[in-house]
């Protein structure tokens, strides 16, 4: 079974985010980039499936040369090869188009993507890829088992859990739970050394234009001061909730 895992490079959640040019550009200076967490769950699941069923795992990303450190980490975790499409990923549609163009020329059995990236939180790319390839798509997956050409997928829904079945080829949008958090793989020295010699193909993008533009960025409002109320003073708590928080 051949698996392609779509990964994106996102700022570490502990990074301090700033913007430049009148809040129209993201300031990447001093930012540490990591594999998008939802994608990392997908990559680990791909490794588990490969070990159980044989085959290969390839990672693909849309990004400039700065994304290669994240790609090399994916290779060190155990992916067999990687593809980088040489375009800064700022638009869901063009990102999906570039990945789809590659997959049309290089069909695979299973495509795993994160349900969304933690920078833009668009949540659109895997669904667009599935639509363009005319493949089944299941989003927000937190369970996946593959036997032969058949896949069993689970995901949480309002009020319960949904279990679905599909035949490969298939696109899924994965998230936390696809594997246990404790099962996420940390590159070891052997994996890091092997990653240096694994193939990383760089492809120039198509001429597809972005359909969206960024007008400006805005940080969330800072949290207000916390008020502590004595456990015995219920009247004051009710007054604050009604008159200040206005939630009752």
Phi and psi in degrees as a GROMACS rama.xvg file:
@    title "Ramachandran Plot"
@    xaxis  label "Phi"
@    yaxis  label "Psi"
@TYPE xy
-103.298  129.116  UNK-2
-122.423  135.674  UNK-3
-112.208  129.603  UNK-4
-112.483  120.946  UNK-5
-84.5261  123.057  UNK-6
-122.348  153.679  UNK-7
-130.617  154.052  UNK-8
-98.7299  118.955  UNK-9
-127.903  156.173  UNK-10
-63.7223  140.992  UNK-11
-57.4963  141.346  UNK-12
-65.5691  -14.9226  UNK-13
-89.7395  -3.32368  UNK-14
-70.9012  147.359  UNK-15
-88.5967  118.529  UNK-16
-91.9358  132.067  UNK-17
-136.835  162.587  UNK-18
-128.774  154.665  UNK-19
-125.442  179.734  UNK-20
49.4387  56.5044  UNK-21
58.9209  43.1495  UNK-22
62.676  30.4986  UNK-23
-108.679  -11.1252  UNK-24
-129.064  138.961  UNK-25
-76.1849  131.74  UNK-26
-90.5151  107.94  UNK-27
-88.7452  -2.51148  UNK-28
-61.7532  127.534  UNK-29
76.4278  5.5178  UNK-30
-89.6512  132.73  UNK-31
-94.2957  127.66  UNK-32
-101.58  144.929  UNK-33
-134.341  169.571  UNK-34
-67.9395  131.804  UNK-35
-50.4849  125.415  UNK-36
-52.7253  -42.1481  UNK-37
-61.2288  -35.7804  UNK-38
-69.401  -33.477  UNK-39
-67.6075  -37.027  UNK-40
-61.7589  -41.2169  UNK-41
-65.0797  -39.7685  UNK-42
-65.2881  -42.8172  UNK-43
-63.4703  -40.357  UNK-44
-64.0202  -38.9538  UNK-45
-60.1938  -40.368  UNK-46
-64.0965  -41.1494  UNK-47
-63.0222  -43.4367  UNK-48
-65.5582  -39.1143  UNK-49
-63.0319  -42.388  UNK-50
-66.2556  -29.8171  UNK-51
-85.0035  -32.3644  UNK-52
-118.672  -6.42304  UNK-53
79.566  179.781  UNK-54
107.771  -156.566  UNK-55
-135.493  157.451  UNK-56
-124.697  123.415  UNK-57
-119.989  136.42  UNK-58
-103.23  147.139  UNK-59
-136.38  139.336  UNK-60
-143.536  154.892  UNK-61
-107.444  115.61  UNK-62
-179.044  165.677  UNK-63
-84.6093  -169.828  UNK-64
-62.2471  -23.2614  UNK-65
-64.9604  -17.7304  UNK-66
-80.9992  -7.05559  UNK-67
-69.2584  -26.5841  UNK-68
-65.738  -37.4243  UNK-69
-70.0491  -38.7048  UNK-70
-62.1101  -44.3412  UNK-71
-63.2528  -33.339  UNK-72
-64.5251  -41.9596  UNK-73
-61.6379  -39.6542  UNK-74
-66.8016  -36.6463  UNK-75
-68.8831  -30.8114  UNK-76
-66.701  -29.6301  UNK-77
145.215  -3.88883  UNK-78
-60.6812  147.874  UNK-79
-83.4513  -31.1499  UNK-80
-157.831  170.885  UNK-81
-145.084  154.488  UNK-82
-129.986  130.666  UNK-83
-118.638  120.767  UNK-84
-91.3427  119.544  UNK-85
-77.3228  71.9871  UNK-86
-151.797  135.356  UNK-87
-69.3935  126.441  UNK-88
-87.1818  99.9028  UNK-89
-125.401  2.53766  UNK-90
-141.701  126.242  UNK-91
-60.47  -42.275  UNK-92
-64.3637  -49.3636  UNK-93
-68.4358  -33.0861  UNK-94
-61.3514  -46.7722  UNK-95
-65.1833  -39.8937  UNK-96
-59.8603  -45.9188  UNK-97
-64.0937  -42.7693  UNK-98
-67.2424  -41.4086  UNK-99
-62.7915  -42.4151  UNK-100
-57.6188  -40.6107  UNK-101
-67.3178  -44.2275  UNK-102
-69.6366  -27.1462  UNK-103
-63.6862  -35.6759  UNK-104
-85.6445  -18.0744  UNK-105
-135.41  73.6515  UNK-106
-60.318  151.148  UNK-107
-140.915  170.133  UNK-108
-84.2382  -36.5007  UNK-109
-144.086  131.549  UNK-110
-115.927  119.862  UNK-111
-113.36  126.662  UNK-112
-130.618  159.985  UNK-113
-72.2071  149.771  UNK-114
-63.4921  -25.7663  UNK-115
-165.388  159.025  UNK-116
-92.4167  153.472  UNK-117
-86.0434  4.54061  UNK-118
-96.5831  -58.1939  UNK-119
-95.2359  -18.2908  UNK-120
52.8155  36.4891  UNK-121
-70.8769  -41.2896  UNK-122
65.2607  24.7487  UNK-123
-112.689  -24.7077  UNK-124
-60.6358  -50.7917  UNK-125
-61.9103  -37.3144  UNK-126
-65.8171  -39.2773  UNK-127
-64.4334  -42.4131  UNK-128
-60.138  -45.7944  UNK-129
-61.5534  -41.8383  UNK-130
-64.6209  -44.9522  UNK-131
-67.6389  -30.0659  UNK-132
-92.5325  -4.90513  UNK-133
58.158  48.8375  UNK-134
-118.317  155.085  UNK-135
-61.3634  149.278  UNK-136
-140.402  133.086  UNK-137
-128.356  126.393  UNK-138
-104.197  162.921  UNK-139
55.8968  41.3187  UNK-140
-75.8387  136.05  UNK-141
-126.079  17.8789  UNK-142
-162.522  136.342  UNK-143
-151.604  125.145  UNK-144
-129.425  137.494  UNK-145
-124.38  127.536  UNK-146
-128.08  111.278  UNK-147
62.5105  -119.272  UNK-148
-102.08  8.85004  UNK-149
-112.884  138.471  UNK-150
-120.863  140.989  UNK-151
-116.626  122.201  UNK-152
-123.351  141.775  UNK-153
-127.155  152.727  UNK-154
-156.168  154.527  UNK-155
-82.715  138.176  UNK-156
-129.315  170.491  UNK-157
-56.9038  119.433  UNK-158
85.6362  4.01303  UNK-159
171.288  -153.447  UNK-160
-129.623  137.319  UNK-161
-111.493  133.265  UNK-162
-116.336  127.406  UNK-163
-124.28  160.103  UNK-164
-129.126  148.435  UNK-165
-155.881  163.312  UNK-166
-105.372  146.832  UNK-167
-73.5413  149.732  UNK-168
-75.2524  155.448  UNK-169
-153.93  148.65  UNK-170
-116.028  132.606  UNK-171
-126.769  149.792  UNK-172
-106.931  108.931  UNK-173
-93.3265  166.608  UNK-174
-154.646  -175.903  UNK-175
-55.042  134.206  UNK-176
109.119  -19.672  UNK-177
-59.4326  -36.3253  UNK-178
-135.77  162.048  UNK-179
-66.0997  146.068  UNK-180
-59.4855  -33.5868  UNK-181
-69.2314  -15.4137  UNK-182
-88.4496  -9.12183  UNK-183
-57.124  139.483  UNK-184
-98.6367  134.333  UNK-185
-102.794  128.307  UNK-186
-58.13  132.449  UNK-187
-99.4478  176.884  UNK-188
-61.3442  -39.0833  UNK-189
-63.7042  -43.6329  UNK-190
-63.8555  -38.5937  UNK-191
-64.358  -41.7761  UNK-192
-67.6675  -40.4572  UNK-193
-66.9032  -33.6386  UNK-194
-61.12  -28.6312  UNK-195
-64.7515  -27.3074  UNK-196
-105.026  -1.26801  UNK-197
-76.2239  146.356  UNK-198
-67.7694  132.156  UNK-199
-126.756  105.326  UNK-200
-90.2425  129.957  UNK-201
-107.423  125.266  UNK-202
-119.103  136.282  UNK-203
-76.5765  144.833  UNK-204
-75.6787  166.748  UNK-205
-78.1709  -178.838  UNK-206
-90.8583  15.6965  UNK-207
-62.3513  131.753  UNK-208
-92.064  148.665  UNK-209
-62.1247  142.38  UNK-210
-95.9407  -8.19784  UNK-211
-129.162  155.677  UNK-212
-130.805  153.914  UNK-213
-92.2604  118.959  UNK-214
-81.6766  -48.5493  UNK-215
-166.516  160.086  UNK-216
-109.582  150.719  UNK-217
-142.897  130.373  UNK-218
-76.1106  151.839  UNK-219
-62.4122  151.97  UNK-220
-63.3338  143.803  UNK-221
-66.0659  147.326  UNK-222
-68.3812  141.11  UNK-223
-74.7508  171.279  UNK-224
-65.9052  147.12  UNK-225
-90.1515  132.244  UNK-226
-105.217  131.382  UNK-227
-102.756  134.024  UNK-228
-119.279  134.103  UNK-229
-58.4512  138.549  UNK-230
-58.4491  -25.8519  UNK-231
-89.3888  -8.37138  UNK-232
-97.9575  70.2012  UNK-233
-65.6858  -35.6696  UNK-234
-62.2357  -42.1103  UNK-235
-65.9897  -40.3962  UNK-236
-60.6963  -46.0095  UNK-237
-62.435  -41.6832  UNK-238
-62.0447  -42.7691  UNK-239
-65.667  -41.5521  UNK-240
-66.0196  -34.2186  UNK-241
-82.3075  -43.5348  UNK-242
-95.4672  -29.3871  UNK-243
-103.659  -55.9983  UNK-244
-74.0709  -27.4318  UNK-245
53.2618  47.4375  UNK-246
-107.947  -7.03008  UNK-247
